[in-house]
């Protein structure tokens, strides 16, 4: 998500064209790994939970893009590394409030 926030106008473009949200989510999931998605079908519990996580991320990104397109980083993100996993622990952001119309 940090990558999208650092590029001005990216959330606003996603708000105008929500069809790009699934690609944006895949980019977020692949950040630091830079590998293409595995074309083979997954199976079992992991496949169900991974699909659900992708759907949740897509909803979150779409909602952020529509409601807060001016969201920007306000500091350095903090991570916790635990073996093979890396967890985002803090993501300071700022945004300009939008006026409601109508």
PyMOL commands that set and color helices and strands:
alter all, ss='L'
color gray80, all
select helices_A, chain A and resi 2-6+10-16+18-30+44-67
alter helices_A, ss='H'
color red, helices_A
select strands_A, chain A and resi 72-73+78-82+85-90+93-94
alter strands_A, ss='S'
color yellow, strands_A
deselect
rebuild
show_as cartoon
